[in-house]
Amino acid sequence: MRIVRAPLRITLGGGGTDLPGYYEKYGGFLISAAINKFIYLTGSSRPFDRKFWLSYSKLEVVEDAKDIHHELFRKSLEKYHFKTGVEIHSISEVPGNSGMGSSGTFTVGVLTLLNSLSKIEVSRKEVAETACQIEMVELGRSCGKQDQYVAAMGGIIALDIDTKGHVKVTPLRLEEEGVKRLQNSLLIYHTGVSRDANVILKRQNQALKKGEKKSLANMKRIKEIGYESRQSLESGQFDVLGELMDEHWRLKKEMHPDMSNPAIDKIYAKAKQAGSLGGKVMGAGGGGFFVFYVPLSKQVEFRGQFKKLNLKELDWHFNQSGCEVIFAN
């Protein structure tokens, strides 16, 4: 039996430039970080039959991988040849469709588990690229490359994507004290709303491929924000990150009306009033988790104000290890 855990993520600058509609023309650059909220996958062989037993929000029992309903399980399992049956159970620590990259994280976790069960040695980058291939090419989903790479690698990293989709991963140069300060300055709350990221990202990707001037101009600035975010973090100017997040959120909302709604706008306005320098809805927007940059001196007042909104704060910290097998026998 094997147990794998794959971390979810938050974006700290340049989010959206990992979409092929943008990077295939201009290249992408973003800062992202793995956090200690995980998708867990438990798997084992079934030596007495050749069936696939899959447990997630549903239960599937099939004899052929091509009959699996869950797309990510099916596409992943079709790449392996097991002589016995396989049983896999998945558990997520956060709700689905929440903007923290759960789909890419899940796929990386499944591939890592199947490699371990098959005793195949594969690099983290190869796992990330295979996960991207499954989601972006084989399933035709409107997603980027951020989620898969952050889940596989872990840490606080810069992703530099060229026009052919090749990804260069560089850990940010942050001292331990800087990591703690950044972590303590970022407060994460759930909006109470879930949404289908694929729908929102599909529209965004189409707008970029069509060359819509407003979308391209905003994405150009968002990419610049990615570079400026790295500079602010590595130079210890953390408050600048909050201001950049504020600008990023404004640009993101301008690109499509589904990015926000009156309820989300109200929460954001309350956050700014309570002392946040900036923030944004994670992922495609429209719901899921908010991340706010709040200076330490403002956090007592901020938490007091948000307690009145009945929004649940996430208890979290950065994850440095990435996707890993945490139990094997």
HUCOR-V37399 format. One record per backbone hydrogen bond with DSSP energy under -0.5 kcal/mol. NH is the residue of the N-H (numbers start at 1). CO is the residue of the C=O. If there is no record, write none. Layout:
BEGIN
nh->NH co->CO
nh->NH co->CO
END
This chain:
BEGIN
nh->2 co->43
nh->3 co->327
nh->4 co->41
nh->5 co->324
nh->6 co->39
nh->7 co->151
nh->8 co->37
nh->9 co->100
nh->10 co->33
nh->12 co->31
nh->13 co->31
nh->17 co->14
nh->19 co->16
nh->22 co->19
nh->23 co->19
nh->24 co->20
nh->25 co->22
nh->26 co->22
nh->27 co->23
nh->28 co->161
nh->30 co->159
nh->31 co->13
nh->32 co->157
nh->33 co->10
nh->34 co->155
nh->35 co->8
nh->36 co->317
nh->37 co->35
nh->39 co->6
nh->40 co->38
nh->40 co->91
nh->41 co->4
nh->42 co->89
nh->43 co->2
nh->44 co->87
nh->46 co->85
nh->47 co->45
nh->49 co->46
nh->52 co->62
nh->53 co->51
nh->53 co->86
nh->54 co->52
nh->54 co->60
nh->55 co->88
nh->56 co->54
nh->56 co->58
nh->60 co->54
nh->62 co->52
nh->67 co->64
nh->68 co->65
nh->71 co->69
nh->74 co->70
nh->75 co->71
nh->76 co->72
nh->77 co->73
nh->78 co->74
nh->79 co->76
nh->80 co->77
nh->82 co->80
nh->85 co->46
nh->85 co->49
nh->86 co->51
nh->87 co->44
nh->88 co->53
nh->89 co->42
nh->90 co->55
nh->91 co->40
nh->93 co->38
nh->105 co->101
nh->106 co->102
nh->107 co->103
nh->108 co->104
nh->109 co->105
nh->110 co->106
nh->111 co->107
nh->112 co->108
nh->113 co->109
nh->114 co->110
nh->115 co->111
nh->116 co->112
nh->117 co->113
nh->118 co->114
nh->119 co->115
nh->119 co->116
nh->120 co->115
nh->122 co->120
nh->127 co->123
nh->128 co->124
nh->129 co->125
nh->130 co->126
nh->131 co->127
nh->132 co->128
nh->133 co->129
nh->134 co->130
nh->135 co->131
nh->136 co->132
nh->137 co->132
nh->137 co->133
nh->138 co->133
nh->139 co->134
nh->141 co->135
nh->143 co->141
nh->145 co->18
nh->149 co->145
nh->150 co->146
nh->151 co->147
nh->152 co->148
nh->153 co->149
nh->154 co->150
nh->155 co->319
nh->157 co->32
nh->157 co->155
nh->158 co->170
nh->159 co->30
nh->160 co->158
nh->160 co->168
nh->161 co->28
nh->161 co->159
nh->162 co->160
nh->162 co->166
nh->165 co->162
nh->168 co->160
nh->169 co->167
nh->170 co->158
nh->170 co->168
nh->172 co->156
nh->174 co->172
nh->179 co->175
nh->180 co->176
nh->181 co->177
nh->182 co->178
nh->183 co->179
nh->184 co->180
nh->185 co->181
nh->185 co->182
nh->186 co->182
nh->186 co->183
nh->187 co->185
nh->187 co->292
nh->189 co->290
nh->190 co->312
nh->191 co->288
nh->195 co->97
nh->197 co->195
nh->199 co->196
nh->200 co->196
nh->201 co->197
nh->202 co->198
nh->203 co->199
nh->204 co->200
nh->205 co->201
nh->206 co->202
nh->207 co->203
nh->208 co->204
nh->209 co->205
nh->210 co->206
nh->211 co->208
nh->212 co->207
nh->216 co->212
nh->217 co->213
nh->218 co->214
nh->219 co->215
nh->220 co->216
nh->221 co->217
nh->222 co->218
nh->223 co->219
nh->224 co->220
nh->225 co->221
nh->226 co->222
nh->227 co->223
nh->228 co->224
nh->229 co->225
nh->230 co->226
nh->231 co->227
nh->232 co->228
nh->233 co->229
nh->234 co->230
nh->235 co->231
nh->236 co->233
nh->237 co->232
nh->238 co->236
nh->240 co->237
nh->241 co->237
nh->241 co->238
nh->242 co->238
nh->243 co->239
nh->244 co->240
nh->245 co->241
nh->246 co->242
nh->247 co->243
nh->248 co->244
nh->249 co->245
nh->250 co->246
nh->251 co->247
nh->252 co->248
nh->253 co->249
nh->254 co->250
nh->255 co->251
nh->255 co->252
nh->256 co->252
nh->256 co->253
nh->259 co->256
nh->260 co->257
nh->265 co->261
nh->266 co->262
nh->267 co->263
nh->268 co->264
nh->269 co->265
nh->270 co->266
nh->271 co->267
nh->272 co->268
nh->273 co->269
nh->274 co->270
nh->275 co->272
nh->276 co->271
nh->277 co->293
nh->278 co->293
nh->280 co->291
nh->282 co->289
nh->285 co->282
nh->286 co->259
nh->288 co->193
nh->289 co->98
nh->290 co->189
nh->291 co->280
nh->292 co->187
nh->293 co->278
nh->294 co->185
nh->294 co->292
nh->295 co->275
nh->298 co->295
nh->299 co->295
nh->299 co->296
nh->302 co->298
nh->303 co->299
nh->304 co->300
nh->305 co->301
nh->306 co->302
nh->307 co->303
nh->308 co->304
nh->309 co->305
nh->309 co->306
nh->310 co->307
nh->311 co->306
nh->314 co->188
nh->316 co->314
nh->319 co->34
nh->323 co->151
nh->324 co->5
nh->326 co->3
nh->326 co->324
nh->327 co->3
nh->329 co->1
END
